[in-house]
Amino acid sequence: MSNPPNTVSGSQSRWEEAFLRFETPEQERRKFEGRLRKLGAADWPRNSEIVDLFCGRGQNLVVLQTMGFTRLEGVDLSPNLLGRYSGPARMIQADCRDLPLPDASRDIVVVQGGLHHLPGFPQDLDRVLDSILRILRPDGRLVLIEPWDTPFLRFVLFCSGISLARILWPPLDAFHVMVEEETPLYQKWLGNPEVILARLRSRFGTEILDIGWGRIAFVGRPKA
Ligand SMILES: C[S@@+](CC[C@H](N)C(=O)[O-])C[C@H]1O[C@@H](n2cnc3c(N)ncnc32)[C@H](O)[C@@H]1O
């Protein structure tokens, strides 16, 4: 298996080190729970088979478990991040561009901040969206949250370029390092909103589309 874009085999990359100090697991869980509830997760059947792609250290899975979901899986390339999860979900080390899961076998696929890491744009985006479409049941759902070019994100990016601001607020320094490590992928992602939306809309009917505060939230159903 090839190395994850953000990891060095057997060690912790600069990006991972910054990611792990950007937010505590508790802060991540609070953020994920707020997002999931806003996107209707409280109404999803509790026996749904849910896969969290690009799951990192799995805090989204912890939240889903506390909400009563029991059939949970996480997929990520990084053994270092996967190894930090502790809980009942099945954790799979794999590339989300080529998911090792059967066709039409899952009810909900969640992605929170993974697509903007893919090295090939837009072909890797197509590969992941096609993989998601393949593993979802016909009445399944994609729940997606990714960074988006909004005035708020531009302001945060501006502030993260100021060294005094990074000293005064350490999470901003972690954010700065992550952006440095993700560039130019991050810039390519932020610079192509229409391409991304067209790719989503060609495969999924839109249930929710909410853009603001530096994020896109999209919930869609596979198109027949
Ligand atoms: C920004 S983190 C998001 C983690 C988690 N979803 C969260 O919001 O905290 C992106 C994650 O994607 C993973 N990743 C990057 N490319 C990947 C790929 N092609 N397949 C699977 N995971 C990948 C990285 O290892 C990292 O854990």
The ligand as an SDF file (V2000), in Angstrom:
LIG
                    3D

 27 29  0  0  0  0  0  0  0  0999 V2000
   -8.3130   16.7280    7.7740 C   0  0  0  0  0  0  0  0  0  0  0  0
   -8.1560   15.0220    8.2510 S   0  0  0  0  0  0  0  0  0  0  0  0
   -9.8250   14.7250    8.6880 C   0  0  0  0  0  0  0  0  0  0  0  0
   -9.9540   13.7230    9.7750 C   0  0  0  0  0  0  0  0  0  0  0  0
  -11.3550   13.6270   10.3570 C   0  0  0  0  0  0  0  0  0  0  0  0
  -12.3810   13.3920    9.3460 N   0  0  0  0  0  0  0  0  0  0  0  0
  -11.6510   14.8940   11.1090 C   0  0  0  0  0  0  0  0  0  0  0  0
  -12.4370   15.7070   10.6090 O   0  0  0  0  0  0  0  0  0  0  0  0
  -11.0780   15.0850   12.1740 O   0  0  0  0  0  0  0  0  0  0  0  0
   -7.9380   14.1900    6.7060 C   0  0  0  0  0  0  0  0  0  0  0  0
   -7.6800   12.6990    6.8820 C   0  0  0  0  0  0  0  0  0  0  0  0
   -7.6720   12.1000    5.5800 O   0  0  0  0  0  0  0  0  0  0  0  0
   -6.7150   11.0530    5.5720 C   0  0  0  0  0  0  0  0  0  0  0  0
   -6.4290   10.7620    4.1440 N   0  0  0  0  0  0  0  0  0  0  0  0
   -5.8130   11.5520    3.2420 C   0  0  0  0  0  0  0  0  0  0  0  0
   -5.8440   10.9800    2.0290 N   0  0  0  0  0  0  0  0  0  0  0  0
   -6.5250    9.8140    2.1570 C   0  0  0  0  0  0  0  0  0  0  0  0
   -6.9310    8.7920    1.2500 C   0  0  0  0  0  0  0  0  0  0  0  0
   -6.6360    8.8620   -0.0630 N   0  0  0  0  0  0  0  0  0  0  0  0
   -7.6620    7.7480    1.7190 N   0  0  0  0  0  0  0  0  0  0  0  0
   -7.9470    7.6520    3.0360 C   0  0  0  0  0  0  0  0  0  0  0  0
   -7.6040    8.5990    3.9550 N   0  0  0  0  0  0  0  0  0  0  0  0
   -6.9040    9.6720    3.5190 C   0  0  0  0  0  0  0  0  0  0  0  0
   -5.5640   11.5840    6.4150 C   0  0  0  0  0  0  0  0  0  0  0  0
   -4.7890   10.5250    6.9270 O   0  0  0  0  0  0  0  0  0  0  0  0
   -6.3580   12.3370    7.5060 C   0  0  0  0  0  0  0  0  0  0  0  0
   -6.6280   11.5090    8.6100 O   0  0  0  0  0  0  0  0  0  0  0  0
  1  2  1  0
  2  3  1  0
  2 10  1  0
  3  4  1  0
  4  5  1  0
  5  6  1  0
  5  7  1  0
  7  8  2  0
  7  9  1  0
 10 11  1  0
 11 12  1  0
 11 26  1  0
 12 13  1  0
 13 14  1  0
 13 24  1  0
 14 15  1  0
 14 23  1  0
 15 16  2  0
 16 17  1  0
 17 18  1  0
 17 23  2  0
 18 19  1  0
 18 20  2  0
 20 21  1  0
 21 22  2  0
 22 23  1  0
 24 25  1  0
 24 26  1  0
 26 27  1  0
M  CHG  2   2   1   9  -1
M  END
$$$$
